[in-house]
Structures are given as C-alpha cells and as structure tokens.
Amino acid sequence: MIIVLKRGLDKKTIEDFSTSLKKKYNVEVNQWQGVNETVLGLIGDTTAIDIGTINAQDVVYSVRRVQEPYKKANRKFHPDDTVITLSNGTKIGDGSLTLMAGPCSVESAEQVTEIAKAVKVSGANVLRGGAFKPRTSPYSFQGLKAEGLELLLKAKEETGLPIVTEIMSESDIDLFKDVDIIQVGARNMQNFTLLKKLGKLDKPILLKRGLCATIEEWLMSAEYIMAEGNEKVILCERGIRTYEKYTRNTLDLSAIPIVKSLSHLPVVVDPSHATGMNWLVEPLAMAAVACGADGLIIEVHNDPPHALCDGAQSLTPEEFDSVVKKVNKIKSAL
C-alpha cells in the first residue's frame, strides 16, 4: 500500500503518523522524501487495512494498493530515479551514460592495466574484470580468484577507475571489501543466501538477469538485496535464453523501458554476453542506449584471439573507442 502525504507537513507529524500505522496495522513503513511530496510505503499484510479510513486522515493526500510483490524496487514507492555515486564521482542513473569496460578475465598485471588505461582514454568510467569465473565446463579457466582481485585493485590505483567484478560465493565477501561494485552473475541471480548477505553491505551491487528469468523474478531478486538494507542495486540486462541459436543469448531490449517504468533502479546492458560475437556488440550497444539504458558493460581485450575467456565476444581497445564515439552521439541526440 502506498500513501502520499499532503505537502507542507513537518517532520514530527510525518513520524507520528508513520509510528501510528506501524502499531495499529503491524506493518513496516518505508518513508521516501521526494522533491515535491512524501510517500509512505506499507510493507506487510495490508489486506485488512481499510483504504477509506486511511484516506480520511488529515495528513493524507491519496492512498492506493500495490499488487506487485516487489516493494522497495517498485517505482510506485520511489518515484524518483535512484542515483548511485562511485568513488571517482561517477554517477549511475542520473541521466548520463556510464561505461564499464575491461577483460572478461584478469590474466596478468600487464594485461589488465594496459586495458584499463586504454578504456579510460576512450571514456570508460568503470573497469570491469573477472577474477572469479563461473564456467559451464569444470575444465575451463576459472579465473585467478584472490590474485585476480589484487591485480584489479592495482589497475585501479594506476588509473583511478573504480572496479566491478563478480562474486560467486558468500564465503568470499571479505575479499571484496575494496571492490567498488560487486557483480552477481546470471547463474547466481536466485542465489538468495548470497543476495541476503550482499544486502547487509553498504556497497553497490550489479545484479545480472538470469538466463531464463522473467522481469518480475529479476526484480524480486533485487528485492532480496534491498530488503536487507542495501538499496544500491544496479540491474543488468545481459540477454536471455530463447530457441534462437545464432547468438549466445537473445538481448531483450524491451526489458530496458519496461524495467525503468516498473522500478527506480538504474539499468545497464551487457551486449557482449548477450551475443557472444564481437561484431554485434556495437549495434546492440547503440540500440540499448536508444532504448534508455543508464550504462553499458562491455568486454575489451588487448589480444582477443589469445584471451583465456570469451575472446570471440571481446572488442579490441580500438574497436571499443569506436563504439564509445557512436553511443555518445546517440546519447547526445536523445
């Protein structure tokens, strides 16, 4: 249930009304203070609450029920876009275009630092790189793990770029204390134990959509994180599994405007994993920006043919530079 309060109320009046709702109806009351109005979101069993009674209160402007099971991620509860600020001042969700770029997998200090410097020159705001790699085959390269995290942090020191990298297990959370954005991969989107643990952190979480997840399931996974107190969630559309076999996945561009209408959380798009083909990254990155994406996360490697992981979908630094120029033109046109 959502209650929009009348304008001009003082803080004590709002707090007293919120407290009375908690006590009378045994619900959690979330308060959102917007530019022009104050919204109270009632979370819990609201079926027995009479809307007419609430609407009759002097402090209430309007009241309505919410049918969606996700509350904290719901735009109805939080009309303004969520904006997440990183250590270098980069803002995600403020109307600008955030560019995250780097290798699928960290392979060496020289490799990740060289790529970091190159993508920064092209305009990247965030360095991406995999230290822990979930692979379909147990015989594939699994990443450098803790050593890979250290190499990412060294690249951050040299370039000033904040880093985003994937976590696979709750037991590794302590290793990620200096990581700027923790990524939850598609395979872990419904690892609810992990999501709850990440919800205890005061750190942005990049939540990738599961391979076969519906939009509602994706938002419910975000809700798991937010329900624990961490509302710094970034949603990442990275393609879903369909009957089409030509591409690695099918990029669901329609999810961008849909999710942005349903939720206040920023949305970034991963055209690299969506297609699995480097020549498709550019057109789909451009399309994603045109559809309203808040950012892109793109794989870049200085020697794709010899990459230890996903070389076929990786751009060279020169190709990434070309993509950046084109997506920036589209963003400017919008």
Secondary structure, DSSP 8 states (H G I E B T S, - for coil): -EEEE-TT--HHHHHHHHHHHHHHH--EEEEEE-SS-EEEEEES--TT--HHHHHTSTTEEEEE---SS--TTBTTT--S---EE-TTS-EESSSS-EEEEE-SS---HHHHHHHHHHHHHHT-SEEE--SS---SSTTS----THHHHHHHHHHHHHH---EEEEE--GGGGGGGTT-SEEEE-GGGTT-HHHHHHHTTSSS-EEEE--TT--HHHHHHHHHHHHHTT---EEEEE--B--S--SSSSB--TTHHHHHHHHBSS-EEE-HHHHHS-HHHHHHHHHHHHHTT-SEEEEEB-SSGGG-SS-GGG-B-HHHHHHHHHHHHHHHHH-
